[in-house]
Amino acid sequence: MKDILDEVAGWRKAGKQVAIARVVDTDGSGPREPGAAMAVNEDGEVIGSVSGGCVEGAVVEEALDIISSRDRRMVTFGYSDDEAYAVGLTCGGTIHLYIEPLDW
C-alpha cells in the first residue's frame, strides 16, 4: 500500500476520484499476499497490483463501477471460477479483494 501513496496523493491534488482494491485473504496459492493494493482513478489509470497482472483488468472494471456507484464490495477470483480463467488467474488458488472508493 505504501508504494502507491505518492501517486494517489497526486491524483487527489488533481481532484480525481479513486477506488482502492486490497487483497484481504487468499485460499491456496495466490499471486500476491494480503495487504497488496492497487488504486484506480476515474480515468482508468492504475497504480499497484493485486495479482501480478492476472486479474487486474477485471479489478479495474470493478473499481470503475465502484467509483461511479460509491459502493464498496468484496470480490473473489478463484481457480475453479470460469471468470478466473477468463481473466487469467491460473495459479491454483483464490484471492479475496475488498474494493472501496477513496474518500478524501
WOSUL-V862502 format. One record per pair of residues at least 6 apart in sequence whose C-alpha atoms are under 6 Angstrom apart, sorted by the first residue. I is the first residue (numbers start at 1). J is the second residue. Records with the same first field share a line. If there is no record, write none. Layout:
BEGIN
I: J + J
END
This chain:
BEGIN
1: 37
4: 48
17: 41 + 42
18: 40 + 41 + 101 + 102
19: 39 + 40 + 63 + 100 + 101 + 102
20: 38 + 39 + 99 + 100
21: 37 + 38 + 98 + 99
22: 36 + 37 + 97 + 98
23: 34 + 35 + 36 + 96 + 97
24: 34 + 96 + 97
25: 34 + 96
26: 94 + 95 + 96
27: 93 + 94
28: 93
29: 92 + 93
30: 93
31: 51
32: 51
36: 50
37: 48 + 49 + 50
38: 47 + 48 + 49 + 50
39: 46 + 47
40: 46
54: 88 + 89
55: 87
67: 101
72: 99 + 100
73: 98 + 99
74: 97 + 98
75: 96 + 97
76: 95 + 96
77: 84 + 94 + 95
78: 84 + 93 + 94
79: 90 + 92 + 93
END
